């Protein structure tokens, strides 16, 4: 599976995951919402670390900069 995430996409996903973690640890979110957002945060971190988003593949999307 080729890498299909650019650096800006990765930074945004990591920032969102950190924001969700902060909301959780400050007890701003709880219950089902915390579980759902926690799963989203884990998915964002995982895809950011490997630079691959499986959802982009079927649509042929890529945010990675292509060489000219």
SULBEL-V748084 format. One line per field, one symbol per residue. ss: DSSP state (2 for helix, 1 for strand, 0 for the rest). Layout:
ss->???
This chain:
ss->00000022222222222222222220000022222222222222222222000222222000000000
